[in-house]
Amino acid sequence: MSAASSPPLDIDIRHEELDGRLAETWRTRPGFWGALATVDHKVIGRRYIATAFVFLILGGILALAMRWQLARPEGRLVSPDLYNQIFTMHGANMMFLFAVPVMEAMAVYLVPLMLGTRNIAFPRLNAFSYWIYLAGGILLWVSFALNMGPDIGWFGYVPLSGPQFSPGKRADIWAQMITFTEIAALAVAVEIVVTVFKQRAPGMTLDRIPLFVWAMLVTSFLVMLAMPAIMVASTSLILDRLVGTHFYNPAEGGDVLLWQHLFWFFGHPEVYIIFLPATGMISSMLPAFVRRPVFGYLPLVLSMVTIGILSFGLWVHHMFTTGLPRLGESFFTASSMAIAVPAGVQIFCWIATIWDGRPVYRTPFLFILAFFFTFVLGGMTGVMVASVPLDTQVHDTYFVVAHFHYVLIGGAVFPLMAAIYFWYPKMVGRMMSERIGRWVAGLTFVGFNLAFFPMHILGLQGMPRRIYTYQTDVPWSGLNLFVSLSTVILAAGFLLFFIDAVRSARRGEPAGENPWGAPSLEWATTSPPPPYNFARIPVVTGRNPLWDERGDMPVASGLRVDRRELLITSVADAIPEARDSSPRDSIWPFWAAIATSAMLIGSIFSPWAVVWGSIPVAITLVGWFWPKGTPEDDA
């Protein structure tokens, strides 16, 4: 090939011209159809995050409704039927539509930036996953608005969720919503694993990967190993209800405990699918606020891997009251207690990082401190309910409600709010208010502990967790009123948080490229980043690249600028191996999600929807993968 006809490479173009050429190549087309067709991981990540927080708001409103129903004995705020729907919707919404998706959403946005690549692997699959997730959320909330909301609890225990005890379509909607969210989660997990293993910047060996990326890598493997179990469980339930199979019907050879085994084999790793990304966030944020590298990089990585492995040996501690053999229960008691060891190692590494540092008490750091207190308390009660005798006494009481909210809110939501304050300037280019942020941290921390700590006492007093109302002769009314009033403080903190986030998008202080002085690679580009992330791919020489390189960071060159191209590196040592094209924007993932959603929703009402619905799904997939004539367009 002659020099005149050779493709334009970034090495041959001046930096000022390079930005313009890359911006044109990687830009999202303007207009409505351009927004639907984009495959930019940053755009999709922001959509994921915003949608997940909308579901958080809706779930929080349901929680307030439940608390005010229980504020006084013999409450009449909602009917028993509506309360069952609210109870189920709150749990299903928070677990399946907020907690897991928002953690993966943060990874969709941040992981490619932290790894020094220009887009996530399989970007069209990434776009498809978002539309499927959105469709599942819309299905759940539209059904609730039409008085068809699920009323079987977020855990869907059989036989109560089976055809005999739950006629109608409420349980079917719940089970099919699971399918939507798990397809989306599995798709994102695959994208993250491939991105981490094959698209790291040159020099980013396995022992230089940012700890948040390590956390998301372990989490992605948990998703791929655990979530098929709940998809099998929910699909079997749909078949029992719609086709007449008997997976959970003891009269025909089925087993109701099969549901619990399948559900909790997914359900307990899911706790760590939510928690592990939060630990990665803490480890990645701490250095910016204590002005030193995190202590114990290797122990932190090994702790995350250990937690991921042990998380698959805990599920039976949700079933201690089902009459399983005592010898078997003892092994699950041991593993439930053993998982506290790697979690404790992480806590001590973080404390050591702060101890030898110079802490700067900004809003994200305040949320990190709130996380320490709250999660440790939740972990202590977790070790308590791992004991069969104690669990037998407090099972299905408000003690368990208090425990898992301390773990999930303390262990996930507080770190997430720290992460939003920390990476908001990266996403938006402006800072959130420090003054308002301190109020948010104070109100949420105080309101949460005032609202949920008394639930331990209510549980020890015997208050069941699934209760619509209670009589005046039980000793719960005073504490229930106190809890319900305290939720107002917690809600006020979240309200301030959302007001600040919206306000700061327009009026916040301009952030600059690296307002926190953080050491990781996502801060090596502008805030917000350009469509192509990095004009030239950085070369990494240490675990804290922005601190290790005192001058200009070395860069790798040789990528084309006239098409979307990525640098592929080796799994272990991140040695450049090849250049690969990244697909352009496409409307077909959107249409594929519409067709898949129509098929899944139709199957709630007729099994034939799967047969006939597969035709438009196949057509959209053909359009998605149809060759366009160039390797880039075919990807």
Phi, psi and omega per residue, in radians:
M1 nan 2.321 -3.121
S2 -1.280 2.792 3.132
A3 -1.072 -0.601 -3.102
A4 -1.173 -0.526 -3.090
S5 -1.749 0.036 -3.139
S6 -1.225 2.595 -3.102
P7 -1.177 2.558 3.117
P8 -1.217 2.253 3.136
L9 -1.964 2.693 -3.105
D10 -1.125 -0.460 -3.115
I11 -1.189 -0.398 -3.073
D12 -1.626 0.012 -3.002
I13 -2.100 2.398 3.085
R14 -1.099 2.681 -3.033
H15 -1.057 -0.694 -3.098
E16 -1.123 -0.731 3.129
E17 -1.302 -0.543 -3.086
L18 -1.073 -0.745 3.140
D19 -1.024 -0.774 -3.132
G20 -1.148 -0.732 3.140
R21 -1.127 -0.773 3.139
L22 -1.182 -0.669 3.120
A23 -1.061 -0.680 3.113
E24 -1.199 -0.648 -3.111
T25 -1.251 -0.690 -3.005
W26 -1.749 -0.013 -3.019
R27 -1.189 2.696 2.976
T28 -1.520 2.292 -3.129
R29 -1.068 2.463 -3.130
P30 -1.237 2.837 3.051
G31 1.676 3.071 -3.063
F32 -1.103 -0.837 -3.105
W33 -1.197 -0.565 3.065
G34 -1.119 -0.678 3.109
A35 -1.141 -0.662 3.132
L36 -1.235 -0.515 -3.018
A37 -1.634 -0.144 -3.018
T38 -1.076 2.554 3.038
V39 -2.158 0.284 3.087
D40 -1.180 2.113 -3.076
H41 -1.076 -0.490 -3.124
K42 -1.258 -0.739 3.096
V43 -1.106 -0.809 -3.123
I44 -1.173 -0.672 3.099
G45 -1.079 -0.757 3.105
R46 -1.111 -0.692 3.099
R47 -1.084 -0.797 3.104
Y48 -0.978 -0.859 -3.087
I49 -1.089 -0.832 -3.124
A50 -1.092 -0.753 3.139
T51 -1.126 -0.743 3.132
A52 -1.075 -0.675 3.131
F53 -1.263 -0.505 3.000
V54 -1.082 -0.765 3.100
F55 -1.156 -0.564 3.050
L56 -1.082 -0.761 3.120
I57 -1.074 -0.805 -3.131
L58 -1.107 -0.743 3.106
G59 -1.142 -0.617 3.089
G60 -1.144 -0.655 3.082
I61 -1.081 -0.721 3.100
L62 -1.121 -0.677 3.113
A63 -1.093 -0.723 3.101
L64 -1.100 -0.683 3.115
A65 -1.083 -0.733 3.103
M66 -1.121 -0.751 -3.109
R67 -1.154 -0.651 3.137
W68 -1.315 -0.445 2.995
Q69 -1.136 -0.620 -3.093
L70 -1.665 0.081 -3.072
A71 -1.121 -0.614 -3.112
R72 -2.275 2.693 3.092
P73 -1.069 2.625 3.088
E74 0.931 0.806 3.135
G75 -1.146 2.590 -3.112
R76 -2.248 0.403 -3.105
L77 -1.147 -0.742 3.113
V78 -2.298 2.776 3.122
S79 -1.361 2.825 3.105
P80 -1.002 -0.713 -3.140
D81 -1.130 -0.790 3.130
L82 -1.151 -0.634 3.110
Y83 -1.084 -0.730 3.102
N84 -1.069 -0.687 3.081
Q85 -1.139 -0.777 -3.132
I86 -1.094 -0.764 3.135
F87 -1.022 -0.816 -3.127
T88 -1.204 -0.782 -3.123
M89 -1.072 -0.719 -3.129
H90 -1.053 -0.883 -3.110
G91 -1.144 -0.818 -3.122
A92 -1.128 -0.716 3.135
N93 -1.091 -0.847 -3.075
M94 -1.191 -0.686 -3.082
M95 -1.389 -0.802 -2.989
F96 -1.670 -0.447 -3.082
L97 -1.899 -0.225 3.124
F98 -2.089 -1.085 -2.882
A99 -1.081 -0.936 3.133
V100 -1.225 -0.863 -3.100
P101 -1.057 -0.641 -3.071
V102 -1.214 -0.565 3.088
M103 -1.202 -0.756 3.083
E104 -1.171 -0.552 3.114
A105 -1.112 -0.750 3.086
M106 -1.050 -0.656 3.122
A107 -1.205 -0.699 3.116
V108 -0.998 -0.710 -3.133
Y109 -1.326 -0.807 -2.887
L110 -1.601 -0.608 -3.003
V111 -1.024 -0.844 3.106
P112 -1.034 -0.650 3.119
L113 -1.178 -0.740 3.141
M114 -1.159 -0.466 -3.116
L115 -1.601 -0.133 3.108
G116 1.347 0.574 3.102
T117 -2.035 2.974 -2.984
R118 -1.651 -0.299 3.083
N119 -2.837 2.871 3.107
I120 -1.320 2.725 3.058
A121 -1.161 2.549 3.140
F122 0.913 1.041 -3.042
P123 -1.122 -0.525 3.099
R124 -1.216 -0.658 3.037
L125 -1.079 -0.617 3.087
N126 -1.083 -0.793 3.087
A127 -1.092 -0.751 3.112
F128 -1.028 -0.737 -3.102
S129 -1.081 -0.665 3.131
Y130 -1.144 -0.798 -3.108
W131 -1.133 -0.620 3.083
I132 -1.149 -0.768 3.093
Y133 -1.037 -0.801 3.136
L134 -1.089 -0.716 3.140
A135 -1.112 -0.694 3.102
G136 -1.111 -0.714 3.098
G137 -1.148 -0.722 3.116
I138 -1.107 -0.735 3.101
L139 -0.972 -0.831 -3.088
L140 -1.119 -0.792 -3.033
W141 -1.384 -0.544 3.044
V142 -1.162 -0.710 3.102
S143 -1.081 -0.672 3.098
F144 -1.136 -0.720 3.120
A145 -1.125 -0.480 -3.136
L146 -1.642 0.268 -3.124
N147 1.072 0.554 3.052
M148 -2.072 0.348 -3.100
G149 -1.148 2.534 3.107
P150 -0.980 2.523 -3.104
D151 -2.348 0.486 -3.019
I152 -1.922 0.180 -3.019
G153 1.430 2.658 -3.076
W154 -1.196 -0.210 -3.116
F155 -1.684 -0.233 2.998
G156 0.978 0.706 -3.067
Y157 -1.016 2.371 2.945
V158 -1.580 2.720 0.055
P159 -1.415 -0.036 -3.088
L160 -1.088 -0.497 3.108
S161 -1.627 0.018 -3.135
G162 -1.386 3.110 -3.058
P163 -1.135 -0.484 -3.077
Q164 -1.262 -0.704 -3.019
F165 -1.821 -0.208 3.132
S166 -2.294 1.275 3.063
P167 -1.187 2.952 -3.093
G168 1.522 -2.856 -3.012
K169 -1.946 0.094 -3.052
R170 -1.122 -0.821 3.136
A171 -1.183 -0.572 3.105
D172 -1.130 -0.703 3.121
I173 -1.109 -0.749 3.100
W174 -1.049 -0.842 -3.086
A175 -1.125 -0.658 -3.124
Q176 -1.317 -0.532 3.036
M177 -1.048 -0.618 3.070
I178 -1.011 -0.746 -3.117
T179 -1.055 -0.779 3.128
F180 -1.006 -0.930 -3.020
T181 -1.204 -0.579 -3.134
E182 -1.298 -0.607 3.035
I183 -1.029 -0.814 -3.136
A184 -1.087 -0.781 -3.104
A185 -1.144 -0.733 3.137
L186 -1.124 -0.683 3.126
A187 -1.080 -0.816 -3.135
V188 -1.130 -0.667 3.139
A189 -1.057 -0.765 3.118
V190 -1.088 -0.753 3.140
E191 -1.048 -0.751 -3.085
I192 -1.174 -0.760 -3.124
V193 -1.053 -0.819 -3.115
V194 -1.163 -0.714 3.118
T195 -1.049 -0.790 -3.103
V196 -1.154 -0.728 -3.040
F197 -1.382 -0.503 -2.958
K198 -2.158 -0.086 -3.067
Q199 -2.180 0.376 3.118
R200 -1.263 2.629 3.088
A201 -1.073 2.590 3.109
P202 -0.945 2.376 3.131
G203 1.581 -0.210 -3.137
M204 -1.473 1.382 3.119
T205 -1.182 2.995 -3.081
L206 -1.041 -0.518 -3.138
D207 -1.546 0.201 3.057
R208 -2.096 0.047 -3.128
I209 -1.171 2.360 3.071
P210 -0.987 2.578 -3.033
L211 -1.175 -0.517 3.050
F212 -1.129 -0.649 3.110
V213 -1.178 -0.706 3.049
W214 -1.022 -0.783 -3.134
A215 -1.053 -0.740 -3.130
M216 -1.252 -0.531 3.077
L217 -1.144 -0.828 3.095
V218 -1.090 -0.764 3.132
T219 -1.043 -0.709 -3.116
S220 -1.121 -0.667 3.064
F221 -1.173 -0.640 3.064
L222 -1.070 -0.756 3.123
V223 -1.040 -0.805 -3.075
M224 -1.206 -0.466 -3.119
L225 -1.619 -0.528 -3.035
A226 -1.660 -0.684 -2.994
M227 -1.232 -0.463 3.004
P228 -1.005 -0.485 3.136
A229 -1.124 -0.765 -3.135
I230 -1.271 -0.525 3.072
M231 -1.181 -0.673 3.062
V232 -1.130 -0.750 -3.127
A233 -1.102 -0.850 -3.092
S234 -1.207 -0.636 3.094
T235 -1.154 -0.693 3.081
S236 -1.103 -0.652 3.089
L237 -1.130 -0.755 3.107
I238 -1.067 -0.726 3.130
L239 -1.139 -0.700 3.066
D240 -1.045 -0.678 -3.039
R241 -1.439 -0.626 -2.981
L242 -1.856 -0.467 -3.047
V243 -1.912 -0.398 3.114
G244 1.698 0.343 3.020
T245 -1.301 3.070 -3.031
H246 -2.395 0.782 3.130
F247 -1.043 -0.624 -3.055
Y248 -2.026 0.313 -3.107
N249 -1.816 1.806 -3.102
P250 -1.055 -0.517 -3.119
A251 -1.127 -0.395 -3.120
E252 -2.011 0.374 3.092
G253 1.651 0.025 3.092
G254 -1.413 -3.068 -3.069
D255 -2.570 2.123 -3.139
V256 -1.235 -0.506 3.112
L257 -1.242 -0.322 3.054
L258 -1.016 -0.684 3.103
W259 -1.039 -0.833 -3.091
Q260 -1.122 -0.691 3.117
H261 -1.101 -0.799 3.139
L262 -1.155 -0.768 -3.078
F263 -1.147 -0.821 -3.060
W264 -1.399 -0.346 2.968
F265 -1.077 -0.536 2.973
F266 -1.495 -0.716 -2.910
G267 -1.140 -0.608 -3.141
H268 -1.438 -0.710 2.958
P269 -0.980 -0.495 3.130
E270 -1.073 -0.599 3.079
V271 -0.985 -0.703 -3.124
Y272 -1.458 -0.393 2.957
I273 -1.085 -0.539 3.087
I274 -1.474 -0.691 -2.999
F275 -1.388 -0.703 -3.063
L276 -1.056 -0.761 3.058
P277 -1.015 -0.600 3.114
A278 -1.129 -0.678 3.101
T279 -1.150 -0.639 3.075
G280 -1.122 -0.678 3.084
M281 -1.066 -0.798 3.133
I282 -1.018 -0.840 -3.102
S283 -1.119 -0.537 3.141
S284 -1.438 -0.474 -3.121
M285 -1.501 -0.617 -3.020
L286 -0.925 -0.803 -3.098
P287 -0.973 -0.568 -3.121
A288 -1.184 -0.438 -3.055
F289 -1.825 -0.205 3.067
V290 -1.999 -0.025 3.027
R291 1.034 0.689 3.029
R292 -2.728 2.707 3.093
P293 -1.082 2.686 -3.133
V294 -1.122 2.460 -3.138
F295 -1.404 2.338 3.005
G296 1.321 0.917 3.135
Y297 -0.973 -0.883 -3.103
L298 -1.127 -0.808 3.075
P299 -1.037 -0.618 3.114
L300 -1.138 -0.754 3.107
V301 -1.111 -0.826 -3.123
L302 -1.123 -0.601 3.092
S303 -1.106 -0.753 3.127
M304 -1.117 -0.742 3.117
V305 -1.125 -0.728 3.130
T306 -1.113 -0.756 3.100
I307 -1.065 -0.732 3.124
G308 -1.052 -0.712 -3.134
I309 -1.234 -0.848 -3.090
L310 -1.156 -0.426 -3.076
S311 -1.088 -0.357 3.120
F312 -1.505 0.021 3.130
G313 -1.997 0.430 -3.042
L314 -2.067 -0.180 -2.832
W315 -1.087 -0.481 -3.056
V316 -1.255 -0.247 3.109
H317 -1.229 -0.126 2.945
H318 -1.472 -0.093 -2.996
M319 -2.188 0.412 -3.091
F320 -1.116 -0.390 -3.103
T321 -1.699 0.195 -3.091
T322 -1.627 0.008 3.097
G323 1.516 0.444 3.096
L324 -1.283 2.807 3.129
P325 -1.003 2.380 -3.073
R326 -1.125 -0.625 3.134
L327 -1.082 -0.744 3.099
G328 -1.109 -0.695 3.132
E329 -1.089 -0.556 -3.105
S330 -1.131 -0.610 3.116
F331 -1.166 -0.673 3.131
F332 -1.279 -0.515 3.001
T333 -1.088 -0.789 -3.124
A334 -1.094 -0.802 -3.120
S335 -1.197 -0.569 3.116
S336 -1.161 -0.560 3.076
M337 -1.417 -0.590 -3.088
A338 -1.156 -0.522 -3.088
I339 -1.208 -0.264 3.065
A340 -1.210 -0.368 -3.097
V341 -1.182 -0.960 3.108
P342 -1.113 -0.555 3.053
A343 -1.119 -0.690 3.090
G344 -1.144 -0.637 3.083
V345 -1.035 -0.752 3.115
Q346 -1.078 -0.782 3.139
I347 -1.021 -0.786 -3.113
F348 -1.182 -0.621 3.086
C349 -1.121 -0.713 3.120
W350 -1.167 -0.717 3.109
I351 -1.094 -0.717 3.122
A352 -1.131 -0.631 3.106
T353 -1.090 -0.775 -3.138
I354 -1.225 -0.703 -3.055
W355 -1.029 -0.692 -3.074
D356 -1.723 0.201 -3.127
G357 -1.920 -2.942 3.111
R358 -2.169 1.469 -2.981
P359 -1.067 2.434 3.019
V360 -1.977 2.029 -2.956
Y361 -1.515 1.199 3.022
R362 -1.565 2.988 -3.036
T363 -0.954 -0.832 3.117
P364 -1.010 -0.646 -3.137
F365 -1.200 -0.596 3.076
L366 -1.102 -0.705 3.086
F367 -1.171 -0.577 3.086
I368 -1.120 -0.752 3.092
L369 -1.108 -0.691 3.074
A370 -1.072 -0.676 3.084
F371 -1.054 -0.807 -3.115
F372 -0.951 -0.916 -3.073
F373 -1.107 -0.839 -3.003
T374 -1.247 -0.770 -3.084
F375 -1.204 -0.675 3.121
V376 -1.063 -0.734 3.104
L377 -1.118 -0.749 3.092
G378 -1.110 -0.659 3.100
G379 -1.155 -0.617 3.111
M380 -1.139 -0.756 3.100
T381 -1.214 -0.462 3.046
G382 -1.126 -0.720 3.067
V383 -1.121 -0.589 3.123
M384 -1.124 -0.830 -3.099
V385 -1.329 -0.108 3.000
A386 -1.291 -0.228 3.095
S387 -1.483 2.205 -3.067
V388 -1.046 -0.824 -3.122
P389 -1.060 -0.766 3.138
L390 -1.201 -0.742 -3.127
D391 -1.072 -0.617 3.115
T392 -1.068 -0.590 -3.129
Q393 -1.374 -0.671 -3.019
V394 -1.807 0.011 -3.122
H395 -1.018 2.366 3.126
D396 1.060 0.480 2.997
T397 -1.955 3.078 -3.140
Y398 -1.215 -0.201 3.011
F399 -1.072 -0.726 3.126
V400 -1.201 -0.662 3.079
V401 -1.038 -0.785 3.117
A402 -1.099 -0.757 -3.109
H403 -1.035 -0.918 -3.010
F404 -1.332 -0.363 3.009
H405 -1.290 -0.605 3.049
Y406 -1.112 -0.671 3.138
V407 -1.254 -0.800 -3.015
L408 -1.387 -0.762 3.119
I409 -1.352 -0.832 3.112
G410 -1.160 -0.676 -3.059
G411 -1.560 -0.197 -3.090
A412 -2.312 -0.849 -3.040
V413 -1.241 -0.750 3.106
F414 -1.080 -0.816 3.029
P415 -1.074 -0.618 3.122
L416 -1.119 -0.734 3.124
M417 -1.161 -0.644 3.020
A418 -1.049 -0.739 -3.117
A419 -1.152 -0.672 3.113
I420 -1.106 -0.806 3.090
Y421 -1.085 -0.611 -3.075
F422 -1.305 -0.822 -3.050
W423 -1.712 0.017 3.068
Y424 -0.983 -0.816 3.103
P425 -1.082 -0.517 3.074
K426 -1.177 -0.660 -3.089
M427 -1.414 -0.600 -2.977
V428 -1.942 -0.502 -3.078
G429 1.579 0.059 3.118
R430 -2.321 2.720 -3.124
M431 -1.544 2.525 2.919
M432 -1.364 2.777 -3.039
S433 -1.200 2.215 3.085
E434 -1.216 -0.697 -3.131
R435 -1.125 -0.827 3.119
I436 -1.167 -0.639 -3.134
G437 -1.052 -0.650 3.103
R438 -1.154 -0.665 3.060
W439 -1.120 -0.741 3.128
V440 -1.057 -0.804 -3.137
A441 -1.086 -0.749 -3.127
G442 -1.174 -0.807 -3.106
L443 -1.147 -0.758 -3.110
T444 -1.200 -0.690 -3.139
F445 -1.173 -0.870 -3.137
V446 -1.153 -0.818 -3.115
G447 -1.078 -0.697 -3.140
F448 -1.110 -0.846 -3.082
N449 -1.198 -0.622 3.075
L450 -1.176 -0.582 -3.098
A451 -1.398 -0.660 -2.960
F452 -1.832 -0.427 3.117
F453 -1.116 -0.723 3.107
P454 -1.073 -0.336 3.114
M455 -1.131 -0.488 3.024
H456 -1.024 -0.773 -3.118
I457 -1.180 -0.730 3.091
L458 -1.028 -0.695 3.116
G459 -1.150 -0.734 3.102
L460 -1.154 -0.433 3.059
Q461 -1.446 -0.048 3.018
G462 1.711 0.240 -3.134
M463 -1.308 2.095 -3.141
P464 -1.191 2.680 -3.082
R465 -1.390 -0.534 -3.128
R466 -1.845 1.445 -3.050
I467 -2.371 2.337 -3.100
Y468 -1.491 -0.711 3.097
T469 -2.749 -3.136 -3.128
Y470 -2.641 2.824 -3.069
Q471 -1.477 2.936 -3.096
T472 -1.337 -0.252 -3.050
D473 -1.588 0.143 3.074
V474 -1.776 2.645 -3.016
P475 -1.504 0.714 -3.049
W476 -1.917 -0.235 -2.913
S477 -1.125 -0.723 -3.107
G478 -1.100 -0.848 3.137
L479 -1.164 -0.650 3.118
N480 -1.102 -0.695 3.095
L481 -1.136 -0.730 3.113
F482 -1.080 -0.761 3.124
V483 -1.074 -0.803 -3.097
S484 -1.122 -0.682 3.098
L485 -1.172 -0.633 -3.124
S486 -1.182 -0.480 3.115
T487 -1.107 -0.399 3.096
V488 -1.137 -0.677 3.099
I489 -1.125 -0.788 3.125
L490 -1.078 -0.780 -3.141
A491 -1.107 -0.635 3.115
A492 -1.109 -0.659 3.095
G493 -1.109 -0.770 3.117
F494 -1.178 -0.652 3.108
L495 -1.070 -0.768 3.092
L496 -1.083 -0.672 3.134
F497 -1.048 -0.826 -3.114
F498 -1.217 -0.656 3.091
I499 -1.080 -0.749 -3.132
D500 -1.136 -0.709 -3.131
A501 -1.104 -0.742 -3.140
V502 -1.225 -0.770 -3.112
R503 -1.109 -0.724 -3.050
S504 -1.206 -0.396 3.136
A505 -1.070 -0.512 3.135
R506 -1.866 -0.634 -2.975
R507 -1.997 0.025 -3.116
G508 -1.180 2.774 3.108
E509 -1.155 2.311 3.098
P510 -0.956 2.381 -2.946
A511 -1.546 -0.562 -2.954
G512 1.380 -3.096 -3.038
E513 -1.317 -0.669 -3.055
N514 -2.501 1.322 -3.021
P515 -1.168 -0.400 -3.100
W516 -1.653 -0.113 -3.034
G517 1.135 0.620 -3.064
A518 -1.348 2.754 -3.028
P519 -1.675 -0.137 -2.971
S520 -1.570 2.908 -2.847
L521 -1.258 -0.413 -3.119
E522 -1.111 -0.370 3.133
W523 -1.551 0.089 3.123
A524 -1.469 -0.075 3.105
T525 -2.088 3.108 -3.060
T526 -1.191 2.855 3.070
S527 -2.115 1.992 -0.083
P528 -1.271 2.812 -3.073
P529 -1.246 2.730 3.038
P530 -1.247 2.959 -3.115
P531 -1.005 -0.488 -3.079
Y532 -1.701 0.076 3.114
N533 1.162 -1.100 -3.081
F534 -2.288 2.243 3.097
A535 -1.109 -0.768 3.008
R536 -2.236 2.404 -3.058
I537 -1.158 2.194 -3.127
P538 -1.242 2.710 3.038
V539 -1.894 2.219 -3.028
V540 -1.701 2.365 -3.137
T541 -2.115 0.020 3.141
G542 -2.895 3.137 -3.115
R543 -1.316 -0.389 -3.135
N544 -2.166 1.322 -2.918
P545 -1.029 -0.638 -3.108
L546 -1.329 -0.334 3.036
W547 -1.612 -0.568 -3.107
D548 -1.248 -0.606 -3.123
E549 -1.674 1.830 -3.101
R550 -1.327 -0.498 3.106
G551 -1.801 -2.551 3.100
D552 -1.240 2.409 3.135
M553 -1.277 2.354 3.074
P554 -1.118 2.627 -3.087
V555 -2.295 2.736 3.050
A556 -1.775 2.457 -3.099
S557 -2.155 3.030 3.055
G558 1.971 0.118 3.092
L559 -1.584 2.558 3.123
R560 -1.274 2.646 -3.136
V561 -1.911 -0.149 -3.118
D562 -1.623 -0.035 3.024
R563 -2.597 2.812 -3.111
R564 -1.298 2.007 -3.044
E565 -2.318 2.466 -3.124
L566 -2.067 2.718 3.055
L567 -1.697 2.171 3.124
I568 -1.753 2.277 -3.085
T569 -2.162 2.914 -3.101
S570 -1.273 2.757 -3.016
V571 -1.167 -0.826 -3.003
A572 -1.487 -0.864 -2.959
D573 -1.869 0.000 3.127
A574 0.957 0.797 3.057
I575 -1.550 2.274 -3.132
P576 -0.983 2.288 -3.120
E577 -2.062 -0.605 -3.039
A578 -2.875 2.914 2.941
R579 -1.875 2.451 -3.129
D580 -2.367 2.562 3.140
S581 -1.425 2.575 3.054
S582 -1.930 2.309 -3.000
P583 -1.113 2.586 3.071
R584 -1.317 3.033 3.095
D585 -1.025 2.596 -3.133
S586 -2.648 2.433 3.090
I587 -1.437 -0.232 -3.041
W588 -1.152 -0.612 3.042
P589 -1.036 -0.621 3.095
F590 -1.132 -0.828 3.135
W591 -1.160 -0.613 3.091
A592 -1.116 -0.675 3.097
A593 -1.169 -0.678 3.097
I594 -1.093 -0.804 -3.128
A595 -1.134 -0.747 3.126
T596 -1.126 -0.718 3.131
S597 -1.113 -0.751 3.125
A598 -1.082 -0.700 3.128
M599 -1.130 -0.798 -3.100
L600 -1.190 -0.722 3.120
I601 -1.187 -0.710 3.103
G602 -1.080 -0.572 -3.122
S603 -1.168 -0.312 3.060
I604 -1.114 -0.544 -3.041
F605 -1.808 -0.399 3.116
S606 -2.754 2.280 3.080
P607 -1.081 -0.408 3.130
W608 -1.153 -0.296 3.112
A609 -1.088 -0.538 3.102
V610 -1.150 -0.695 -3.120
V611 -1.186 -0.969 -3.087
W612 -1.299 -0.549 3.136
G613 -1.231 -0.362 3.125
S614 -1.192 -0.357 -3.126
I615 -1.186 -0.949 3.085
P616 -1.117 -0.531 3.063
V617 -1.077 -0.784 3.129
A618 -1.110 -0.684 -3.141
I619 -1.103 -0.781 -3.131
T620 -1.162 -0.605 3.101
L621 -1.204 -0.630 3.064
V622 -1.087 -0.775 3.073
G623 -1.068 -0.679 3.142
W624 -1.056 -0.816 -2.997
F625 -1.786 0.124 -3.106
W626 -1.136 2.306 -3.123
P627 -1.089 2.396 -3.135
K628 -1.909 -0.080 3.050
G629 1.959 -0.311 3.102
T630 -2.250 2.623 -3.141
P631 -0.990 -0.601 -3.116
E632 -1.159 -0.782 -3.105
D633 -1.241 -0.418 -3.117
D634 -1.435 -0.244 -2.994
A635 -1.196 nan nan
